[in-house]
């Protein structure tokens, strides 16, 4: 009962107080379905207490056809003077288990998507790392060849030019 009250609290035209009279107009059933799957009853705001048989039929047919929940009740069983409390409870328990399983499946799906996303990100980072490593190795090989082919000048001007070249290398080439 508490679960039903919490799920239907946002619906102003639904007031679940018990497992008998609160369900007679069908709005509580429709609200529970709409709360979890608004796509199944998009016209919920148009439903009124004046058409209990239509509301009950909509709820039970939706549960049977769209959710695969066995039709344990007929509108004629609920829209009566004395509703069988145990029948209502049985049907609500069926809805509760269905929607709980749906929520668990949704959580597991999000977790699985997160794991797959992490694996894809790791693969991208690995490929980027391999590319950077390959570029670095090429740069090292090229730099070693340049360093092995160098000659040292005898004049002060040429040494100063080499010093400027070294500073350019240290500031521009090496950081990259």
KATA-V869892 format. One record per run of one state. SS is the DSSP state (h for helix, s for strand, l for the rest). FROM is the first residue (numbers start at 1). LEN is the number of residues. If there is no record, write none. Layout:
ss=(SS | SS)
from=(FROM | FROM)
len=(LEN | LEN)
//
This chain:
ss=(l | h | l | h | l | h | l | h | l | h | l | h | l | h | l | h | l)
from=(1 | 2 | 9 | 21 | 24 | 27 | 37 | 44 | 47 | 49 | 68 | 75 | 79 | 85 | 149 | 156 | 174)
len=(1 | 7 | 12 | 3 | 3 | 10 | 7 | 3 | 2 | 19 | 7 | 4 | 6 | 64 | 7 | 18 | 3)
//
